[in-house]
Amino acid sequence: MTPLRRLARSLAELILSLLVASLIVYGLLNLLPGDVAQVMLGTNADPTAAAKLRAELGLNRPFPVRYADWMGGLLTGNLGSSVVSGEPIAPEIASRLAVTGWLVGLAMALAVLACLPAGIYAAVHRRRARGFAVSAASQILMSLPAFLAGILLILVFSVTLGWLPAGSYVPLTQSPPDWLRHIVLPVCALALVQAAVLARYVRSAFIDVLADDHLRTARAVGWRLWPALLRHGLRNASISLVTVLGLQLSTLLVGAIVIEQVFVIPGLGSYLLDAVSMRDLVVVADVVMVLVAMVLLITFLVDLLVVLIDPRLRVTADVQEEQ
């Protein structure tokens, strides 16, 4: 299979997955109990007024018609307007996605920088007390929920020491120093748990690398352990690490929703939860679909990256294609 055909097939799978996901998301949201018109007018609203508002919002139309209109808006970039506030949804999602993007991106970068040395160190010294201590610490941190890590960081660095603010958010364009002070704790809360999870995978991958013939050969010809690990082991371990990073990046998107509530950050997660509380199904459907699209896109990019890293996968695919 040529690289172009492989890319075309992967894109087709991505598009099909997005279509199926959109149908599931929109269908499930419309099965939820409750009435947007009743929420907007209040619980004691007149049934006639509620029926009139429902007709104005188009909520009384058949499901296929509403789904087709919603999908048409997604494909054209017109995400519609909030049925509660009347504000356009697309600009709001774009601005909040930038906030969540900074949070998730910095947390993943920090987690990777922390997990690589910790995981490699635990693998190299796995039969010693110091290696066991690193593994035990990562195991404990893995069981720590992100919101609890955030609360503990607030207690230590905000309440006790008073070094950093406990919540709120300052845009980067307004004041970069203040933005950094406000985002440090939520980023660390997300990165702390993710680094512990990734360190376990790094340790496992490098234990296999230490038993690999390539590393033994490098050591036999005079390479020292750490240069040999970085020169020969990192590439062999990168395949499984890239896959895990893709999965954990998707997990970070979900974790960011909770962290945004803990630190009062106006990101995509807070926008989603506000819409759920107000029964604003248009906003909920749009935000959930954006999150689903991001997860599927990450999976798609990870699959391509793994094939690029490991030539053996391309050779195997070509052989299967010829057979």
C-alpha positions in Angstrom: 0.0 0.0 0.0 1.4 3.4 -1.0 1.7 6.1 1.6 -0.9 8.1 -0.3 -3.4 5.3 -0.3 -2.7 4.7 3.4 -3.3 8.3 4.2 -6.5 8.3 2.1 -7.8 5.3 4.0 -7.0 6.8 7.4 -8.8 10.0 6.4 -11.8 8.0 5.3 -11.9 6.2 8.6 -11.6 9.5 10.5 -14.5 11.1 8.5 -16.7 8.0 9.0 -15.9 8.0 12.8 -16.8 11.7 13.0 -20.2 11.1 11.3 -21.1 8.2 13.5 -20.0 10.1 16.6 -22.1 13.1 15.6 -25.2 11.0 15.2 -24.6 9.3 18.6 -23.9 12.6 20.4 -26.9 14.5 18.9 -29.2 11.5 19.4 -28.3 10.9 23.0 -28.6 14.6 23.9 -32.1 14.7 22.5 -33.1 11.7 24.5 -32.3 13.5 27.8 -35.3 14.6 29.9 -36.1 18.2 30.3 -37.3 21.1 28.2 -35.2 24.1 27.2 -38.3 26.3 26.8 -39.4 25.5 30.3 -35.9 26.3 31.7 -35.9 29.6 29.9 -39.4 30.7 31.0 -39.3 29.1 34.5 -41.0 26.2 36.1 -44.3 28.1 36.4 -44.4 29.2 32.8 -47.7 29.1 30.9 -47.8 25.9 28.7 -49.0 28.0 25.7 -46.0 30.3 26.0 -43.7 27.4 26.4 -45.1 25.8 23.2 -44.7 29.0 21.3 -41.1 29.4 22.4 -40.4 25.8 21.5 -41.7 26.5 18.0 -39.6 29.6 17.7 -36.5 27.7 18.6 -37.3 24.9 16.2 -37.4 22.3 18.9 -40.7 20.9 17.6 -39.3 19.8 14.3 -38.6 16.2 13.5 -35.2 14.8 14.7 -33.8 14.1 11.2 -34.5 17.7 10.2 -32.8 19.2 13.3 -29.8 16.8 12.9 -29.4 17.7 9.3 -29.4 21.4 10.1 -26.9 20.9 12.9 -24.6 18.9 10.8 -24.8 21.5 8.0 -23.8 24.2 10.4 -20.8 22.1 11.7 -19.6 21.5 8.1 -19.9 25.2 7.2 -18.4 26.5 10.5 -21.8 28.0 11.6 -22.3 26.5 15.0 -25.5 28.5 15.6 -26.4 30.5 18.6 -27.1 29.6 22.2 -30.8 29.2 22.8 -30.4 30.6 26.3 -28.2 33.7 25.8 -28.7 34.1 22.0 -24.9 34.6 21.6 -23.0 33.0 18.7 -21.4 29.7 19.7 -18.4 29.6 17.4 -16.6 32.6 18.7 -17.2 31.5 22.3 -15.8 28.0 21.6 -12.8 29.5 19.9 -11.9 31.8 22.7 -12.4 29.1 25.4 -10.6 26.5 23.3 -7.5 28.7 23.4 -7.6 28.7 27.2 -8.1 24.9 27.4 -5.4 24.4 24.7 -2.8 26.3 26.8 -3.8 24.3 29.9 -3.6 20.9 28.2 -0.6 21.7 26.1 1.6 23.0 28.9 0.5 20.2 31.2 1.4 17.5 28.7 4.8 19.2 27.9 5.6 19.3 31.7 4.4 15.7 32.2 6.7 14.5 29.4 9.7 16.4 30.7 9.1 14.9 34.2 8.2 11.3 33.1 11.2 10.6 30.9 14.0 11.0 33.4 11.9 9.5 36.2 10.8 6.4 34.1 14.3 5.8 32.8 15.9 6.1 36.2 13.3 3.7 37.7 14.1 1.2 34.9 17.8 1.4 35.3 17.7 1.1 39.1 14.7 -1.2 39.3 16.6 -3.7 41.5 17.7 -1.0 44.0 15.8 0.9 46.7 16.0 4.3 44.8 14.4 2.8 41.7 11.7 1.2 43.9 11.1 4.6 45.6 10.5 6.3 42.2 8.2 3.5 41.1 6.3 3.7 44.4 5.9 7.4 44.2 4.6 7.2 40.7 2.1 4.5 41.7 0.8 6.7 44.6 0.5 9.8 42.3 -1.4 7.7 39.7 -4.2 7.1 42.2 -4.5 10.8 43.0 -7.4 12.5 41.2 -6.5 15.6 39.3 -9.0 17.7 41.2 -7.6 16.5 44.6 -4.1 17.4 43.3 -5.4 20.8 42.5 -6.9 21.3 45.9 -3.7 20.2 47.6 -1.6 22.6 45.5 -4.0 25.4 46.4 -3.7 24.6 50.1 0.1 24.6 50.0 1.0 27.3 47.5 -1.9 29.7 47.9 -3.4 29.3 51.3 -0.2 28.4 53.3 2.6 30.0 51.4 0.6 32.7 49.6 2.9 32.5 46.5 0.3 31.9 43.8 -3.4 32.8 43.3 -5.9 30.1 44.1 -8.2 30.7 41.1 -9.4 33.0 38.3 -7.7 33.6 35.0 -5.9 36.4 33.3 -5.7 36.4 29.4 -2.2 36.0 28.0 -2.7 39.1 25.8 -3.6 41.2 28.9 -0.6 40.5 31.1 1.8 37.6 30.4 3.3 37.6 33.9 -0.1 37.5 35.6 -1.3 34.8 33.1 1.7 32.7 34.0 1.0 33.1 37.8 -2.6 32.1 37.4 -2.0 29.1 35.2 0.9 27.5 37.0 -1.1 25.6 39.6 -3.8 24.2 37.2 -1.0 23.1 34.8 0.9 21.4 37.6 -2.3 19.7 38.9 -2.9 18.1 35.5 0.8 17.4 34.8 1.5 15.8 38.2 -1.0 12.9 37.7 -0.1 12.5 34.0 3.6 12.4 34.7 3.1 9.6 37.2 1.1 7.6 34.6 3.6 8.2 31.8 6.5 7.3 34.1 5.1 3.8 34.6 4.9 3.3 30.8 8.4 4.7 30.3 9.8 2.4 33.0 8.2 -0.6 31.4 9.4 0.4 27.9 13.0 0.9 29.0 13.1 -2.4 31.0 12.4 -4.1 27.6 15.1 -1.8 26.0 17.7 -2.8 28.6 17.2 -6.5 27.6 17.4 -5.7 23.8 20.2 -7.0 21.7 20.9 -3.6 20.2 21.7 -2.1 23.6 23.8 -5.1 24.5 25.8 -4.7 21.3 26.3 -1.0 21.9 27.5 -1.7 25.5 29.8 -4.4 24.1 31.6 -2.0 21.7 32.2 0.5 24.5 29.1 2.7 24.8 28.3 3.9 28.4 24.9 3.0 29.7 23.2 6.4 29.6 24.5 7.5 26.1 23.5 4.0 24.8 20.0 4.4 26.2 19.5 7.8 24.7 21.1 6.8 21.3 19.6 3.4 20.8 16.9 2.9 23.4 14.9 6.0 23.0 13.9 5.3 19.4 12.9 1.7 20.2 10.8 2.8 23.2 9.3 5.8 21.3 6.7 3.7 19.5 4.8 2.6 22.6 5.4 6.0 24.2 3.9 7.9 21.3 0.8 5.7 21.5 0.4 6.2 25.2 1.0 10.0 24.9 -1.9 10.1 22.4 -4.2 8.3 24.8 -3.2 10.4 27.7 -3.6 13.6 25.7 -7.2 12.6 25.2 -7.5 11.9 28.9 -6.1 15.4 29.7 -8.9 17.0 27.7 -11.4 15.4 30.1 -9.3 16.1 33.2 -9.1 19.8 32.1 -12.9 20.1 32.5 -12.7 19.3 36.2 -9.5 21.4 36.8 -11.2 24.4 35.1 -14.0 24.2 37.7 -11.5 23.9 40.6 -9.5 27.0 39.5 -12.4 28.9 38.0 -10.9 29.0 34.5 -13.1 30.1 31.7 -12.2 27.2 29.4 -14.2 24.8 27.2 -15.0 22.6 30.2 -16.7 25.4 32.2 -18.6 26.4 29.1 -19.9 22.8 28.7 -21.0 22.5 32.3 -22.8 25.8 32.2 -24.6 24.7 29.1 -25.6 21.4 30.7 -27.0 23.2 33.8 -29.1 25.5 31.5 -30.2 22.7 29.2 -28.7 24.5 26.3 -28.5 21.4 24.1 -27.1 23.3 21.0 -24.1 24.4 23.0 -23.7 21.0 24.6 -23.8 19.2 21.3 -21.3 21.6 19.7 -18.8 21.5 22.5 -19.0 17.7 22.9 -18.5 17.3 19.1 -15.5 19.6 19.2 -14.0 17.4 22.0 -14.8 14.2 20.1 -13.2 15.6 16.9 -10.1 16.5 18.9 -9.8 13.0 20.4 -10.3 11.3 17.0 -7.8 13.7 15.3 -5.2 13.0 18.0 -5.7 9.2 17.4 -5.4 9.7 13.7 -2.1 11.7 14.1 -0.7 9.2 16.5 -1.3 6.3 14.1 0.4 8.2 11.3 3.3 9.1 13.6 3.8 5.5 14.7 4.1 4.4 11.1 6.6 7.1 10.4 8.7 6.2 13.4 8.7 2.4 12.8 9.6 1.4 9.2 8.7 -2.2 10.1 5.0 -1.3 10.1 5.2 0.1 6.6 7.0 -3.1 5.4 4.5 -5.3 7.1 1.6 -3.3 5.5 3.2 -3.6 2.1 3.6 -7.3 2.4 0.0 -7.8 3.5 -1.1 -5.7 0.6 0.8 -7.8 -1.9 -0.6 -11.0 -0.5 
